[in-house]
Amino acid sequence: MELFKELLKHKIGVVSLSLILFLIFIAVFAHIIAPYDPFEIRVNEILVPPCLKHPLGTDLLGRDVLSRMIYASRISLEVSIVAIGISTLIGVFLGSIAGYFGGLIDNIICRFIDIMLCFPTIFLILAVIAYLEPSILTIMIVIGLTSWMGVARLVRAEILSLKERDFILAAKVYGASTFRIIFKHLLPNALGPVLVSVSLGMGQAILIESALSFLGIGVQPPVPSWGNMLIEGKDTLEIAWWLSVFPGLAILLTVLAFTLLGETLQEIINPKKIKQN
Amino acid sequence: MIEFLIKRLISLIISLLGITIISFSIIHLAPGGPLSPLTEFNPKITPEYRERLVKMYGLDKPLYIQYWNWLKGIIKLDFGRSFSLDRRPVWDKIKERLPVTLLINFLSLILILLIGVPLGIYSALKAGSLGDRLTTIFIFIGYAMPSFWFALILMMIFGVKLHWLPISGLHSIVGYEEMSFLQKVWDWTKHLICPLCVATFGGIAGISRYVRNSMYEVLHADFILFAKAKGLPENVIIYKHALRNALLPLITILGLSLPSLIGGSVIFETIFGIPGVGQLMWQAVMARDYPVIMGTLFLISLLTLLGNFLADIGYALADPRIRLGEKH
């Protein structure tokens, strides 16, 4: 809560948070807000440029671009929330046992993190997806399984620095179980940094999702996603600029909002790192 | 120094084994095992034939023996044959595409350094100025920019609207053979401008942010204050004392940024139709050509690992604390 109050003092934080809330609002109420049915094909309204009736124009099948983009925000948020949920769970779990127990367990987990970081993520994701059916669920899981390393490192470092502190010692003397020490006493103190990496991670997950969808192995048409809308944009580059400009802009702004929110949270939590402007 | 080298070499070998284990697990995690894509949707393959294939590929043996055999093949660069119609060995397919990918990644690394480092230094020296602010905005846009969209926008502006640059391939197809050497170089350059912009944009943002923060920190460190108090000229302080300390960790950062740089190849090679390893990977995924997928994944990760290793060595050579054997 205090974090939230601090956040309201930062201009950039407020702007990016409002943008994200606005996006969530649009995604949740997509079926009410969208002016048209995003799947409805109108043969007599193909590739209409932006106008009053279709503010962002229509695509090759006469579907309203704005409505499709509104529905796509739902997909993008769903994918990134689930993916980051998975990666945060894995990261927090592995990071806390590595940090708390140290020794061999820590060694093995750190080594595993290093090895995972050697793989260029896109190549690894492509390889795994090739063995599975491309679906929304698949990419959620695959993105989640390939992006937990940062959180794990962070939580490990945080726990490592906390576990020798007096209040943990007191809890031990008091006879608290290991489980309780980690989850009740250590992790809540690591919440801030985890929040930062969740926010930054959301942006990255949206970037990966849209790239995969653009490459044809993510969200499959006719379900709209900002990434797969750009496939059509590429094919009609010469005749319909609006098909490539707007969905890309939506990705850019969303990722920007999550990144800036993460950066602002970082500044609040760790003021030492502020690079004075 | 020797001790450091041995340590790094051991960790390189462990990572290498880790990569092979993860790659191998991916193949065998597939529901139905590695043969399923070849046999599942093919009515011509009878259960008996499938049995024979299983025997032929050694899939009836225990996993650790399969892993061992696979490893033995990999050491000889034998990744099996492609599932595609030409049935060529995977290594041959990768080999002919590797130079292009390496060339582009090498060029972008140089460009990232040439642009990102001065930008970061300037930003740190003029902290708070308009230029610094603009740089910061540029950096965050660089972070958030979807590279494939950036590619589309470049194609739209420079290819379609202005007709300045070609938007696909590595060189012209019509009349390429008749060009003189210089014309060929110019032709390649024109084709590479857009892909290089896409490949470097995110990297420049990352590096200049890093250099800015690092330089800013060093400029406010005590030893710089001391140098100032001593009355050393501003230029000597900045370019001799501060820069050296600020740029040293850059070697490590570069090594760490290799995976994302190389990962970008998939995207810009696919969009711009460049016949490199990234495009091969994408085509293989679309065609479910598993031997090619695994071969590419393994080789690319190996290259990344080697890049990281070289960065470590470079860092050790540049940093006297490690070079002279002091504990760090």
Interface residues (C-beta under 8 A of the other chain):
Chain A: R111 F112 D114 I115 M116 L117 C118 F119 P120 T121 I122 F123 L124 L126 A127 V128 I129 A130 Y131 L132 G203 L207 S210 A211 F214 L215 G216 I217 G227 L230 G233 K234 L237 E238 W241 S244 V245 P247 G248 I251 L252 V255 L256 T259 L260 E263 K275 Q276 N277
Chain B: S11 I14 S15 G18 I19 I22 S23 I26 I27 L29 A30 P31 P37 A127 G128 D132 R133 T136 F140 I141 Y143 A144 M145 P146 S147 F148 W149 L152 I153 M155 M156 G159 V160 R212 N213 Y216 L256 L258 P259 S260 I262 G263 G264 V266 I267 T270 I271 M281 W282 A284 V285 M286 R288 Y290 I293 M294 T296 L297 I300 S301 T304 L305 N308
